[in-house]
Amino acid sequence: MANPLPSCPFRVGNGYDVHQLAEGLPMWLGGVRIDAPLGFVAHSDGDVAIHALCDALLGCLALGDIGHHFPDTDARWKGADSKGLLRAVAALVRERGWEIGNADITIALQRPKIAAYIPQMRATLAEVLGIAPDCISVKATTTERLGFVGRGEGCQVWATALIWQVPA
């Protein structure tokens, strides 16, 4: 069935990602290196916040997920800087005639506390996406020591993005 609206000028997408924590690895969140004894187990740099944001943006246009575009079976993405992946996703959005409106990201991580890093994350993500920092929201929470996040085994992130169609 076709979309009943002839042209929907806005679209919303959601993203979710999880990464396991392990010793001896760097922790990247929202494009920022976090001072922490544990980092993320991943094929790329493991920036779980950027991965969720990529999925949210790709979801806006039904373009699949980050694993479809940057598979962990491809050696080109081994150790990749996730900011580059986000730039590529933003380019896909713009190539299709859309612009990024805003993004809202929630990071669930028991430790370390990351509130002090949030302004830098917002600025970094805004720069990568080419939008104003006040269009990026980053929130941090714990899980009150419940579940795998609460036990310090991993991190989970939810992201929502809004895009708008550029008038022809």
BALOPA-677943 format. One record per residue (C-alpha): residue number from 1; x, y, z. Coordinates in Angstrom, 1 decimal, always signed. Layout:
% BALOPA-677943
ATOM tifi     xx     yy     zz
ATOM  NUM      X      Y      Z
...
***
This chain:
% BALOPA-677943
ATOM tifi     xx     yy     zz
ATOM    1   +0.0   +0.0   +0.0
ATOM    2   +1.3   +3.4   -0.9
ATOM    3   +1.9   +6.1   +1.7
ATOM    4   -1.4   +8.0   +2.0
ATOM    5   +0.4  +11.2   +2.2
ATOM    6   +1.7  +12.3   -1.2
ATOM    7   +4.8  +13.9   +0.4
ATOM    8   +5.8  +13.6   +4.0
ATOM    9   +8.3  +16.4   +4.6
ATOM   10   +9.6  +14.9   +7.9
ATOM   11  +10.9  +11.4   +8.9
ATOM   12  +11.9  +10.0  +12.2
ATOM   13  +14.2   +7.0  +12.8
ATOM   14  +15.3   +5.1  +15.9
ATOM   15  +18.6   +3.4  +16.6
ATOM   16  +19.8   +1.0  +19.3
ATOM   17  +23.2   -0.5  +19.9
ATOM   18  +25.1   -2.5  +22.5
ATOM   19  +28.8   -3.2  +23.0
ATOM   20  +30.5   -5.3  +25.6
ATOM   21  +33.2   -3.8  +27.8
ATOM   22  +36.7   -5.2  +28.2
ATOM   23  +40.1   -4.2  +29.6
ATOM   24  +42.8   -2.9  +27.5
ATOM   25  +40.6   -1.2  +24.9
ATOM   26  +39.8   +2.5  +24.3
ATOM   27  +36.4   +3.8  +25.1
ATOM   28  +34.9   +6.1  +22.4
ATOM   29  +31.5   +7.6  +23.0
ATOM   30  +29.9  +10.3  +20.8
ATOM   31  +33.2  +10.8  +19.0
ATOM   32  +35.1  +11.5  +22.3
ATOM   33  +37.8   +9.5  +23.9
ATOM   34  +36.6   +8.7  +27.5
ATOM   35  +39.2   +8.2  +30.2
ATOM   36  +38.3   +4.7  +31.4
ATOM   37  +40.0   +1.4  +32.3
ATOM   38  +37.6   -0.5  +30.0
ATOM   39  +36.7   +0.0  +26.4
ATOM   40  +34.3   -1.5  +23.8
ATOM   41  +34.7   -4.8  +22.1
ATOM   42  +33.9   -4.1  +18.4
ATOM   43  +35.2   -4.5  +14.9
ATOM   44  +35.4   -0.7  +14.5
ATOM   45  +36.4   +1.7  +17.3
ATOM   46  +33.2   +0.6  +19.1
ATOM   47  +31.6   +4.0  +19.5
ATOM   48  +28.2   +2.6  +20.5
ATOM   49  +26.6   +6.1  +20.6
ATOM   50  +27.6   +6.9  +17.0
ATOM   51  +26.5   +3.4  +15.9
ATOM   52  +23.0   +3.9  +17.3
ATOM   53  +22.9   +7.4  +15.7
ATOM   54  +23.8   +6.0  +12.3
ATOM   55  +21.0   +3.4  +12.7
ATOM   56  +18.6   +6.1  +13.6
ATOM   57  +19.5   +8.2  +10.5
ATOM   58  +19.5   +5.2   +8.2
ATOM   59  +16.1   +4.2   +9.7
ATOM   60  +14.6   +7.6   +8.7
ATOM   61  +15.0   +6.6   +5.0
ATOM   62  +14.6   +2.8   +5.4
ATOM   63  +18.2   +2.3   +4.3
ATOM   64  +18.9   -0.7   +6.6
ATOM   65  +21.4   -0.5   +9.4
ATOM   66  +25.0   +0.2  +10.1
ATOM   67  +25.9   -3.5   +9.6
ATOM   68  +24.5   -3.4   +6.1
ATOM   69  +26.6   -0.4   +5.1
ATOM   70  +29.7   -1.2   +7.1
ATOM   71  +29.8   -5.0   +7.8
ATOM   72  +32.1   -6.4  +10.5
ATOM   73  +33.1   -9.0   +8.0
ATOM   74  +34.8   -6.3   +5.8
ATOM   75  +38.4   -5.7   +6.7
ATOM   76  +38.1   -2.0   +5.5
ATOM   77  +36.1   -1.3   +8.7
ATOM   78  +38.5   -3.0  +11.2
ATOM   79  +39.4   -0.3  +13.8
ATOM   80  +37.5   +2.4  +11.8
ATOM   81  +36.8   +5.8  +13.3
ATOM   82  +33.1   +5.8  +13.8
ATOM   83  +33.0   +9.6  +13.0
ATOM   84  +33.8   +8.6   +9.4
ATOM   85  +30.9   +6.2   +9.4
ATOM   86  +28.6   +8.9  +10.6
ATOM   87  +29.9  +11.3   +8.0
ATOM   88  +29.1   +8.7   +5.3
ATOM   89  +25.6   +8.1   +6.7
ATOM   90  +24.9  +11.9   +6.7
ATOM   91  +26.1  +12.1   +3.1
ATOM   92  +23.6   +9.3   +2.2
ATOM   93  +20.8  +11.3   +3.8
ATOM   94  +21.8  +14.5   +2.0
ATOM   95  +22.3  +12.7   -1.4
ATOM   96  +18.7  +11.7   -1.2
ATOM   97  +17.4  +15.2   -0.8
ATOM   98  +17.0  +15.3   +3.0
ATOM   99  +18.6  +17.4   +5.8
ATOM  100  +19.3  +16.4   +9.4
ATOM  101  +17.1  +18.2  +11.9
ATOM  102  +18.0  +16.9  +15.3
ATOM  103  +19.1  +13.9  +17.2
ATOM  104  +18.5  +12.7  +20.8
ATOM  105  +20.8  +10.1  +22.3
ATOM  106  +20.5   +8.2  +25.6
ATOM  107  +23.6   +6.4  +26.9
ATOM  108  +23.2   +3.7  +29.6
ATOM  109  +26.6   +3.1  +31.2
ATOM  110  +27.1   +2.2  +34.9
ATOM  111  +30.7   +3.6  +35.0
ATOM  112  +32.6   +5.7  +34.3
ATOM  113  +30.4   +8.7  +34.9
ATOM  114  +30.3  +10.6  +31.6
ATOM  115  +28.3  +13.8  +32.3
ATOM  116  +31.5  +15.9  +32.0
ATOM  117  +32.0  +14.6  +28.5
ATOM  118  +28.6  +15.5  +27.2
ATOM  119  +29.3  +19.0  +26.0
ATOM  120  +32.2  +17.8  +23.9
ATOM  121  +30.1  +14.9  +22.5
ATOM  122  +27.4  +17.3  +21.4
ATOM  123  +30.0  +19.6  +19.8
ATOM  124  +31.8  +16.7  +18.1
ATOM  125  +28.6  +15.1  +16.7
ATOM  126  +27.3  +18.5  +15.5
ATOM  127  +30.5  +19.1  +13.7
ATOM  128  +30.5  +15.7  +12.0
ATOM  129  +26.8  +16.1  +11.0
ATOM  130  +27.2  +19.8   +9.9
ATOM  131  +24.4  +21.0  +12.2
ATOM  132  +24.3  +23.2  +15.3
ATOM  133  +25.2  +21.7  +18.7
ATOM  134  +21.8  +22.7  +20.1
ATOM  135  +20.3  +20.2  +17.6
ATOM  136  +22.1  +17.3  +19.4
ATOM  137  +20.9  +16.0  +22.8
ATOM  138  +23.0  +13.5  +24.7
ATOM  139  +21.8  +12.1  +28.0
ATOM  140  +23.6   +9.7  +30.3
ATOM  141  +22.0   +7.2  +32.8
ATOM  142  +22.9   +4.2  +34.8
ATOM  143  +20.7   +1.1  +35.2
ATOM  144  +20.9   +1.3  +39.0
ATOM  145  +23.3   -1.7  +39.0
ATOM  146  +20.7   -3.9  +37.2
ATOM  147  +21.4   -6.1  +34.2
ATOM  148  +24.5   -6.3  +32.1
ATOM  149  +25.0   -2.5  +32.1
ATOM  150  +24.6   -2.4  +35.9
ATOM  151  +27.2   -5.2  +36.3
ATOM  152  +29.6   -3.1  +34.2
ATOM  153  +29.7   -5.7  +31.4
ATOM  154  +28.5   -3.3  +28.6
ATOM  155  +26.9   -0.2  +27.4
ATOM  156  +23.6   +0.4  +25.5
ATOM  157  +22.5   +3.4  +23.6
ATOM  158  +19.2   +4.6  +22.1
ATOM  159  +19.1   +7.3  +19.4
ATOM  160  +16.3   +9.1  +17.7
ATOM  161  +16.8  +11.3  +14.7
ATOM  162  +14.6  +13.6  +12.7
ATOM  163  +15.2  +14.6   +9.0
ATOM  164  +13.4  +17.0   +6.8
ATOM  165  +13.0  +17.0   +3.0
ATOM  166  +14.8  +19.8   +1.3
ATOM  167  +12.4  +21.6   -1.0
ATOM  168  +13.1  +20.9   -4.7
***
